[in-house]
């Protein structure tokens, strides 16, 4: 049986708020693209953890870290959000 954690992250942009749901691997893929295309800090993404990765406390901690990660990216790109980040955050569904 394969089990994976989906993180539900609150996104806030201006007066708009919504949630996105992604696995850690989705965040990792996003991060790799942003490091390659936009030269962001490779250490910005919280590290992948193996031991106890599904414990409730670790899941809650990582969820908060991933929220901070996304907010940091939004601050870093205040005017023009990279296409890969816009897609990840589902801007096309919520921001007109």
Secondary structure as UniProt FT lines:
FT   STRAND          6..13
FT   TURN            14..15
FT   STRAND          16..23
FT   HELIX           24..38
FT   TURN            42..43
FT   TURN            51..54
FT   HELIX           56..76
FT   HELIX           83..88
FT   TURN            89..90
FT   HELIX           91..94
//
